[in-house]
Amino acid sequence: MATDHLTDMSGRRPFLSALDEAVRERGGMSCGIVPRGGTPILYVINTGSPDRFTEISADFVGGTRTFTWAPSGDAIGVANSPAEAAEAIAR
């Protein structure tokens, strides 16, 4: 899913949808968008080791929509580069 038409004001879901697609294309992981406290997050599991999972958010960091590790808020990468974020998540 292309993100070039999205703006920071588009909300989390379109960016998470693009990341969902990039994670699936990368392989080795399965994911889906789920609500946590009314906020959408991307729940990602390692298909080879399902006990390894994480939750990803798409937050504003320094005025830019950024993919973050939901539990910590640490940045993964800018939300307009979902393929790069998928690689970082796979590590």
N, C-alpha and C positions, 0 to 999 in steps of 0.2 A: 504494500500500500504506500503510495507516495505521500509525503508529508509536506511538500513544497507549497501546497495551497492552504495549509493550516496556519493559524496564528496562535500566539500565546493565549488569546482569549477564547480559543475553540473549546477549552475544557480538557480534562484529563483523558476521557474515553477515546477520542480519535487517535491520540498519541499512543495510548496503550494498545489500541487495535493494531496500529502499525507495528508496534513492538511484538505483539502476539504473532503476527504474520512472519516477522523476521526470525523469531525464535523457532517457529515451526519449520521454516525453510532451512535454518541452520542445522536442524536435526539434533537428536540425542536428548531432547527435552520435550515436554508436553506442557501446555499452559492454558489458561483461561482467565477471563476477567470476572472478578467476583467483588461484591461489596464488603467493605470493612468499615463499620461505623458510618454507613451512608456514603462513603467515598470509594470509588472504583480503584482496584489494584489489580495487577497481573500476578496470578499465582503460578509459579513455574516449578516443575519437578524434573529431576533427572530420570529419564526413562530406564536407564540401566541400574539405577539405585534409588528407588522411589522414596527412601527415607531422607534423601537429600533434596531439599526444596527451599524456595525463598519467595518473598513477596516484593514486587516492584511497584513504585508509585511514579507519578509524573507531576512533580512539584515545581513551583517557581523558586529558583535559586538565583539570586543576583539579578532578578528581572527577566530571566530566561527560563522557559519550560525545560526541565531537566529530569531525566530518569534517575530515581534514587532507590536505594535499598530501603524498603518501607520500614523495617524494624528500627534502623539507625538514622535514616535521613541522609546518609552519606551519598554523594553524587556518583553515578555510574557514567553518565555522558549526556550530551545535549539531546533533547527529544526529537530533533529533526534528523538524527542519524541512528535510526533503529537497528540497522545491520551491525554497526559498530557496537552498540549497546548489547546486542544479542551475543556477540563474541565475548564481551566482558563478562556477561552473565554465565556463559559456558565455562569460563575459567574457574 
